[in-house]
C-alpha cells in the first residue's frame, strides 16, 4: 500500500530525547555527595559536648565525646579548691608519665593548674605521648571562666 504524502497517515510520533550531557551527571553526583556530607556534619554537631562536658548545640565535637578535666597541681592545692569533676594528676609526681599513659590518647582533655605554667608543661607532655585532643585552660580562674564549672573543695 503506497503512502501518499498528502494523506493522513497515522504513525507513531517520533519521540525526541533530550541530548545527554555527561557533565550534568557528574554535577548531580557531586551535588548529592555534598548534600550527604553536609547532612552528616550537621547531625554530628547536634548535642555535642562543650568543654565542660555538658551538651551544647552547634559544638563541633561528636556527641559521644566527653571531655575529661585534669588538674595538674599538687594534691594539697587540689584539695583547697578545684573544678567540679576534675581529676588530679600531679605533674610534679613521679608517676605523672605513667598516669597519663593510662589515659585514652584519642579522648578529649582539658588541663589547668594554678597559673598556667604547669598546665602548659602537662599539655606538651601529653601531646608528645600521642594525645591529639588536649586543651590548655591555663589557671584555675581561667579554667572556671572558660568551662563554667564551679570550684569545689573536698
C-alpha beads as a LAMMPS data file, in Angstrom:
LAMMPS data file: protein, C-alpha beads

154 atoms
153 bonds

1 atom types
1 bond types

-500.0 500.0 xlo xhi
-500.0 500.0 ylo yhi
-500.0 500.0 zlo zhi

Masses

1 110.0

Atoms # bond

1 1 1 0.000 0.000 0.000
2 1 1 1.666 3.204 -1.159
3 1 1 1.732 6.141 1.112
4 1 1 0.535 9.423 -0.171
5 1 1 2.300 12.366 1.485
6 1 1 -0.970 14.274 1.424
7 1 1 -2.971 11.511 3.065
8 1 1 -3.289 11.463 6.792
9 1 1 -1.143 8.563 7.851
10 1 1 -1.186 7.758 11.444
11 1 1 2.220 6.731 12.523
12 1 1 3.695 6.879 15.951
13 1 1 5.054 10.303 16.588
14 1 1 8.786 10.331 16.928
15 1 1 9.932 10.827 20.489
16 1 1 12.675 13.332 20.762
17 1 1 15.033 12.550 23.566
18 1 1 16.944 15.336 25.192
19 1 1 20.615 15.476 24.365
20 1 1 22.731 13.812 27.040
21 1 1 25.227 15.891 28.868
22 1 1 27.936 13.856 30.584
23 1 1 28.850 16.796 32.806
24 1 1 25.312 17.040 34.137
25 1 1 25.537 13.521 35.557
26 1 1 28.798 14.336 37.287
27 1 1 27.333 17.550 38.700
28 1 1 24.324 15.654 40.076
29 1 1 26.543 13.007 41.692
30 1 1 28.852 15.604 43.237
31 1 1 25.881 17.654 44.446
32 1 1 24.327 14.599 46.084
33 1 1 27.630 13.720 47.767
34 1 1 27.995 17.250 49.113
35 1 1 24.420 17.232 50.409
36 1 1 25.076 13.970 52.253
37 1 1 28.321 15.291 53.684
38 1 1 26.665 18.466 54.969
39 1 1 23.778 16.480 56.428
40 1 1 26.223 14.159 58.171
41 1 1 28.181 17.063 59.638
42 1 1 25.096 18.795 60.936
43 1 1 23.919 15.592 62.616
44 1 1 27.333 15.048 64.227
45 1 1 27.381 18.513 65.759
46 1 1 23.926 18.299 67.307
47 1 1 24.107 17.557 71.008
48 1 1 27.874 17.806 71.102
49 1 1 29.781 18.462 74.254
50 1 1 31.038 21.799 75.411
51 1 1 34.461 21.966 77.093
52 1 1 32.715 21.224 80.398
53 1 1 31.246 18.027 79.004
54 1 1 27.709 19.397 79.053
55 1 1 25.690 19.224 75.830
56 1 1 25.633 22.388 73.775
57 1 1 24.007 22.968 70.416
58 1 1 26.280 23.711 67.500
59 1 1 29.516 22.485 69.058
60 1 1 31.896 20.637 66.761
61 1 1 32.775 17.658 68.944
62 1 1 30.892 14.397 68.483
63 1 1 28.020 13.899 70.910
64 1 1 29.583 10.766 72.389
65 1 1 32.785 12.621 73.156
66 1 1 33.072 13.585 76.837
67 1 1 35.820 15.931 77.948
68 1 1 37.950 14.983 80.937
69 1 1 39.200 17.896 83.023
70 1 1 42.626 17.382 84.594
71 1 1 44.070 19.453 87.450
72 1 1 47.862 19.023 87.367
73 1 1 48.548 20.736 90.696
74 1 1 49.750 19.033 93.881
75 1 1 47.110 17.117 95.895
76 1 1 47.191 19.810 98.620
77 1 1 46.370 22.530 96.074
78 1 1 43.663 20.352 94.547
79 1 1 42.057 19.841 97.973
80 1 1 41.962 23.607 98.563
81 1 1 39.739 24.073 95.514
82 1 1 39.388 22.501 92.071
83 1 1 36.925 22.433 89.204
84 1 1 33.946 20.188 89.790
85 1 1 34.624 16.751 88.282
86 1 1 38.332 17.392 87.687
87 1 1 40.809 14.542 88.040
88 1 1 44.007 15.303 89.936
89 1 1 47.178 14.146 88.165
90 1 1 50.097 15.984 89.771
91 1 1 52.669 16.916 87.121
92 1 1 55.443 17.033 89.735
93 1 1 54.725 13.494 90.955
94 1 1 56.990 10.638 89.898
95 1 1 54.029 8.740 88.456
96 1 1 52.796 11.558 86.187
97 1 1 54.043 9.914 82.980
98 1 1 52.596 6.516 83.869
99 1 1 49.278 8.109 84.895
100 1 1 48.838 9.892 81.564
101 1 1 49.824 6.723 79.711
102 1 1 46.823 5.028 81.367
103 1 1 44.507 7.563 79.664
104 1 1 42.909 7.109 76.239
105 1 1 45.022 9.183 73.810
106 1 1 42.074 9.581 71.412
107 1 1 39.790 11.107 74.081
108 1 1 39.415 14.852 74.773
109 1 1 41.107 16.505 77.738
110 1 1 41.318 19.988 79.201
111 1 1 44.143 20.767 81.617
112 1 1 44.645 23.530 84.173
113 1 1 46.855 24.422 87.160
114 1 1 47.383 27.452 89.442
115 1 1 48.934 29.893 86.986
116 1 1 49.085 28.138 83.607
117 1 1 52.758 27.154 83.691
118 1 1 52.323 23.517 84.793
119 1 1 49.278 23.028 82.588
120 1 1 51.330 24.099 79.543
121 1 1 54.032 21.601 80.514
122 1 1 51.447 18.847 81.022
123 1 1 49.771 19.551 77.678
124 1 1 53.173 19.423 75.932
125 1 1 53.953 16.082 77.630
126 1 1 50.555 14.679 76.684
127 1 1 50.942 15.742 73.049
128 1 1 54.399 14.187 72.974
129 1 1 52.812 10.976 74.288
130 1 1 50.390 10.965 71.335
131 1 1 47.362 12.829 72.691
132 1 1 45.728 14.937 69.987
133 1 1 42.712 16.461 71.760
134 1 1 44.261 18.355 74.651
135 1 1 43.391 21.937 75.587
136 1 1 45.395 24.099 77.962
137 1 1 42.893 26.043 80.085
138 1 1 45.630 27.925 81.964
139 1 1 44.952 28.894 85.555
140 1 1 42.145 27.662 87.804
141 1 1 40.357 31.001 87.413
142 1 1 40.692 30.959 83.615
143 1 1 39.529 27.334 83.513
144 1 1 36.475 28.099 85.654
145 1 1 35.609 31.059 83.446
146 1 1 36.088 29.105 80.200
147 1 1 34.201 25.968 81.227
148 1 1 31.575 27.442 83.525
149 1 1 32.373 24.713 86.061
150 1 1 32.127 25.517 89.743
151 1 1 35.180 25.473 92.013
152 1 1 34.677 22.941 94.788
153 1 1 36.656 21.732 97.802
154 1 1 36.878 18.299 99.329

Bonds

1 1 1 2
2 1 2 3
3 1 3 4
4 1 4 5
5 1 5 6
6 1 6 7
7 1 7 8
8 1 8 9
9 1 9 10
10 1 10 11
11 1 11 12
12 1 12 13
13 1 13 14
14 1 14 15
15 1 15 16
16 1 16 17
17 1 17 18
18 1 18 19
19 1 19 20
20 1 20 21
21 1 21 22
22 1 22 23
23 1 23 24
24 1 24 25
25 1 25 26
26 1 26 27
27 1 27 28
28 1 28 29
29 1 29 30
30 1 30 31
31 1 31 32
32 1 32 33
33 1 33 34
34 1 34 35
35 1 35 36
36 1 36 37
37 1 37 38
38 1 38 39
39 1 39 40
40 1 40 41
41 1 41 42
42 1 42 43
43 1 43 44
44 1 44 45
45 1 45 46
46 1 46 47
47 1 47 48
48 1 48 49
49 1 49 50
50 1 50 51
51 1 51 52
52 1 52 53
53 1 53 54
54 1 54 55
55 1 55 56
56 1 56 57
57 1 57 58
58 1 58 59
59 1 59 60
60 1 60 61
61 1 61 62
62 1 62 63
63 1 63 64
64 1 64 65
65 1 65 66
66 1 66 67
67 1 67 68
68 1 68 69
69 1 69 70
70 1 70 71
71 1 71 72
72 1 72 73
73 1 73 74
74 1 74 75
75 1 75 76
76 1 76 77
77 1 77 78
78 1 78 79
79 1 79 80
80 1 80 81
81 1 81 82
82 1 82 83
83 1 83 84
84 1 84 85
85 1 85 86
86 1 86 87
87 1 87 88
88 1 88 89
89 1 89 90
90 1 90 91
91 1 91 92
92 1 92 93
93 1 93 94
94 1 94 95
95 1 95 96
96 1 96 97
97 1 97 98
98 1 98 99
99 1 99 100
100 1 100 101
101 1 101 102
102 1 102 103
103 1 103 104
104 1 104 105
105 1 105 106
106 1 106 107
107 1 107 108
108 1 108 109
109 1 109 110
110 1 110 111
111 1 111 112
112 1 112 113
113 1 113 114
114 1 114 115
115 1 115 116
116 1 116 117
117 1 117 118
118 1 118 119
119 1 119 120
120 1 120 121
121 1 121 122
122 1 122 123
123 1 123 124
124 1 124 125
125 1 125 126
126 1 126 127
127 1 127 128
128 1 128 129
129 1 129 130
130 1 130 131
131 1 131 132
132 1 132 133
133 1 133 134
134 1 134 135
135 1 135 136
136 1 136 137
137 1 137 138
138 1 138 139
139 1 139 140
140 1 140 141
141 1 141 142
142 1 142 143
143 1 143 144
144 1 144 145
145 1 145 146
146 1 146 147
147 1 147 148
148 1 148 149
149 1 149 150
150 1 150 151
151 1 151 152
152 1 152 153
153 1 153 154
